[in-house]
């Protein structure tokens, strides 16, 4: 089968969805440009700061994309290209896009605060506390995971480190040119985009190599391994990035970096259309795939961000809603960015299924999904007379740059959640910032320390199998909160309720499957310990117990919030009947 069919079919579906289905959601949400957004009514020059639509789209897309929509579809390709492609298209249009757009609008109608605020208004303070604790745990895991990914990439590909920090320098200069020197946004962008790609070339020419023996820290006498050295550098960076006003670094860096991913997607689309490699993987392989599990429910959890992601709701209601210039901008920023991410997921899927099954399995096991993607992009670009090695390097650098973007955005969001958790319950007006008992520096320091400790210990690896389920459960909870808000405002709730029911069904089923699998493995390891007690077996047993406990807690949290919502609706209906 010709792989260009998947790209063209996906593009047509996404264009029609943006043209017609997004308009329906627009009307349901009651989007109104005459209403001032929190970016204007609560402007503080730090977090609440209006941004041009292209800049905000760049920030939002850079933050939500990362490496997840690439890793998920490539791993899920083991089921065959058919179910993965269908879920990416349907999920992006009817679930992911609706989830992201609704999260932005719900947030700006609640003073630009998180989905936790929406939950508190419609489910009570207890629901908000449970949600924010869940978000904090998820975001700390995000910080640890992406910090480890970025650090390992910097060690393995030193050119990525050089390019990444050149991005940061360019972003600061870009911001000063626009916001302080008064230069034209259009012409400054035209000048800086070539400089962005020049930084990629400079990274290849001048890689930042750390000696394999590590670096001795003067005055302390401690030698840091290359990996730990970069983790320490990243810890300092994300602390500064989280407390710095968004217009200095977050907005311009994400805006400029987004052009890397746009170029990557464009190159992938044109490369696939011109090369049109043959799909060698069958449309469907098997229902139960080794370590991944059964197609239902594990396919949906594995693809994750390629179709819908709970992390998007934290970004949408965390940084994006605080920068929205006008309500209309939420459509391209929220719904449009999700469709672009869906297109990226389709490209990632094609880079996997164009390989034969033995080649796919061997490359996936030996080098990982990122290399499968980079190898596929390099092959497609070679048809455009671009050397395969250069295309491979460019793809790796682009993915790494977005992992770094997700890292610093995740830190700022973690700080928001922690501050909101310690916000005074006293009612505030829509134009007044809520008072919190913890400042942004202290909150950021706590988030950085917890995430850094997890990254340095290596324990984040044991939690990775649960991360997909946690992320999707977060999406279901966000849709629940949005549905409650729509219900209380008398709007049509079915556009969010149906996706919510599906996501709760999928996620809770996946958690049950994961719990049973880890619990059975723990019992097996325990029986082995009785005859041969080794440190490796003890560690394996502890790991499986932690995973089993975590999945059980997530299941209880999800069902608890769902039951709380049902009880709230039933009580309100009873009150209406009495009246």
Order of alpha helices (4+ residues) and beta strands (2+ residues): alpha-alpha-alpha-alpha-alpha-alpha-alpha-alpha-alpha-alpha-alpha-beta-beta-alpha-alpha-beta-beta-alpha-alpha-alpha-alpha-alpha-alpha-alpha-alpha-alpha-alpha
